[in-house]
Amino acid sequence: MKIRYKLPKSSTSRLIATPIDRRNEAASFASAPQDARFAAAVAGFAEMLRGGKYSGSMSFDDVLRIANASKGRDEFGYRSEFVQMVRSAKAARTLAKLDE
């Protein structure tokens, strides 16, 4: 995997390159690192908000289940805030369907 980024006020980009192979693969989603599972919930939610072209059958309940199970230590409350945002989006979607 290659990631290129620029520091603020910098004109030069930096490259981070790391090989990814079977040694980095988790045996199952449940055994994946906690941060990776939470990131999957965030990415799934973002895709759903974009219209869900690539989210398959993922639902708000799936996102909530994954996020709550992988929230872990939440020193600044950002992960709890994310969970609340998903709940709010789910409620808004439900209300929008009632208005149809």
HELIX and SHEET records of a PDB file:
HELIX    1   1 ARG A   22  ASN A   24  5                                   3    
HELIX    2   2 GLN A   34  LEU A   49  1                                  16    
HELIX    3   3 PHE A   60  ALA A   69  1                                  10    
HELIX    4   4 TYR A   78  ASP A   99  1                                  22    
SHEET    1   A 2 LYS A   2  LYS A   6  0                                        
SHEET    2   A 2 SER A  13  ALA A  17 -1                                        
END                                                                             
